[in-house]
Amino acid sequence: MESTSITKIHWEIIRKVQKEIMDEALQEHEKEQHANGYKPRILAIDEFALHTGHSYATCVMDIYSVCVPFGYNWE
């Protein structure tokens, strides 16, 4: 059963709340990494389609820490 049918909250509101939570968690993680002197060692780059059409994302990730120092959505 979908969360929207249980909560009666529109899916767009749920998506916005999830995005805010993830943004806050990523900002906190970034502050922690910076405070600990984090420096990426080996980077991996991946470009992938978000869905059919012309929506893509690029992700740059540190292999050793599984930290994503950069991500970008583009169309």
C-alpha positions in Angstrom: 0.0 0.0 0.0 1.4 3.4 -0.9 2.2 5.9 1.8 -0.1 8.5 0.1 -3.1 6.3 0.5 -2.3 5.6 4.2 -1.4 9.2 5.2 -3.6 11.1 2.7 -0.7 13.4 2.1 0.1 14.2 -1.6 3.2 12.4 -2.9 4.8 15.8 -3.8 4.7 16.9 -0.1 6.3 13.5 1.0 9.0 13.9 -1.7 9.8 17.5 -0.4 10.0 16.3 3.2 12.3 13.4 2.2 14.5 15.8 0.2 14.8 18.2 3.2 15.8 15.3 5.5 18.4 14.1 3.1 19.8 17.6 2.4 20.1 18.2 6.2 21.8 14.8 6.7 24.2 15.4 3.8 25.1 18.9 5.1 25.8 17.4 8.6 27.9 14.7 7.1 29.9 17.2 5.0 30.6 19.3 8.1 31.8 16.2 9.9 34.0 15.2 7.0 35.5 18.7 6.8 36.1 18.8 10.5 38.0 15.5 10.3 40.2 16.7 7.4 38.6 14.5 4.8 40.4 14.3 1.4 39.2 12.0 -1.3 41.7 9.4 -2.5 40.3 7.6 -5.5 37.2 9.0 -7.3 34.6 7.2 -9.4 32.3 9.0 -11.8 29.0 7.7 -13.0 26.4 9.3 -15.3 23.0 7.6 -15.5 19.5 8.2 -16.7 17.0 9.1 -13.9 14.1 7.9 -16.1 13.4 7.5 -19.8 13.7 10.8 -21.7 16.4 13.3 -21.2 16.9 13.5 -17.5 20.3 12.4 -16.3 22.5 12.6 -13.2 26.2 12.6 -12.7 27.6 11.3 -9.4 31.2 11.6 -8.2 32.1 9.3 -5.4 35.1 8.5 -3.2 35.7 4.8 -3.5 37.3 4.3 -0.1 34.8 6.3 2.1 31.8 5.8 -0.1 31.3 9.6 0.2 29.6 11.5 -2.6 31.4 14.8 -2.7 29.5 15.9 -5.8 26.2 15.0 -7.5 24.4 16.9 -10.3 21.1 16.4 -12.1 20.9 17.7 -15.6 18.4 17.4 -18.5 
